[in-house]
Amino acid sequence: ATFFILSLDGSAPRITGRKINVVAVSGEKEVKKVVGGNITTVIGTSVEIHCPVTALPNATVTWLFNGSIVKKGSRRLPKLKNSALTLRGVTPEDIGSYTCLANNSYGEDTRTTFLSLIG
């Protein structure tokens, strides 16, 4: 019998999607965007930041707020299913940087969005 060994090389995570700036100050109730670029909005808007990642093996996604890990049970609740971070009704305490950190055994990638409020 002949045996063939199939070898698959892995890849470091890569966060994908366009880095765009979003300004939502005209009464939008919700803003959804891919991580990267900035969000400017007003108090009370809900914000959802997505972190699409390509990696082999799959990457673990961790969210940081101003450099500190976002923990389960916090108001900034990561949606682990689709690697999104959701803020329901932003307040001045939510102003700052939101960083997606994706890592696997081959490496890591990060991308940051800065949230600011006006009015």
SVG drawing of the C-alpha trace seen along z (x, -y; Angstrom):
<svg xmlns="http://www.w3.org/2000/svg" viewBox="-33 -70 37 72">
<polyline fill="none" stroke="black" stroke-width="0.4" points="0.0,0.0 1.1,-3.5 0.4,-6.3 0.3,-10.0 0.8,-12.6 -1.1,-15.8 0.6,-18.8 -1.3,-22.0 0.7,-25.1 -1.1,-27.5 -1.3,-31.2 -1.1,-34.1 -4.4,-36.0 -5.2,-38.9 -8.0,-41.3 -9.8,-42.2 -12.2,-44.9 -11.9,-48.5 -10.7,-51.0 -13.3,-53.8 -14.3,-56.7 -18.0,-57.0 -19.8,-60.1 -23.3,-59.4 -24.6,-62.6 -28.0,-62.9 -30.1,-60.8 -28.9,-57.3 -29.9,-54.8 -27.2,-52.3 -23.8,-52.3 -22.2,-49.1 -18.7,-49.1 -15.5,-47.0 -12.7,-47.8 -10.2,-50.4 -10.8,-54.1 -12.8,-56.3 -16.4,-56.6 -17.9,-60.0 -21.4,-59.9 -23.7,-61.3 -24.7,-60.1 -27.2,-57.3 -26.2,-55.7 -25.6,-52.0 -22.3,-51.0 -21.3,-47.6 -17.7,-47.1 -16.9,-43.9 -13.5,-42.2 -13.5,-39.9 -10.4,-37.6 -8.9,-35.1 -6.5,-32.6 -5.6,-28.9 -6.0,-27.6 -8.9,-29.8 -7.8,-32.8 -8.8,-33.8 -10.3,-37.3 -9.8,-39.5 -11.1,-43.1 -9.2,-45.8 -10.7,-49.1 -7.9,-51.8 -5.4,-48.9 -7.3,-46.8 -9.0,-43.5 -12.8,-43.6 -14.0,-41.0 -17.3,-39.0 -19.9,-40.7 -18.7,-44.2 -21.0,-46.7 -18.8,-46.4 -19.9,-42.9 -18.0,-41.1 -20.2,-39.0 -17.9,-36.0 -20.0,-34.3 -19.1,-36.9 -16.1,-38.6 -18.1,-41.8 -18.1,-44.3 -21.4,-46.0 -22.0,-49.1 -25.7,-49.8 -26.3,-53.6 -22.9,-55.1 -22.0,-57.5 -18.9,-59.7 -17.3,-56.8 -17.2,-54.9 -14.9,-57.4 -11.6,-55.8 -9.8,-53.2 -11.3,-49.8 -8.7,-47.3 -9.3,-43.9 -6.5,-41.4 -6.6,-38.2 -4.0,-35.5 -3.2,-31.9 -0.1,-29.7 1.3,-31.5 1.1,-35.1 -1.3,-37.9 -2.8,-41.0 -4.4,-44.1 -6.6,-46.9 -8.1,-49.8 -11.1,-52.1 -11.3,-55.3 -14.8,-56.4 -15.5,-60.0 -18.7,-61.8 -19.9,-65.3 -22.8,-67.4"/>
</svg>
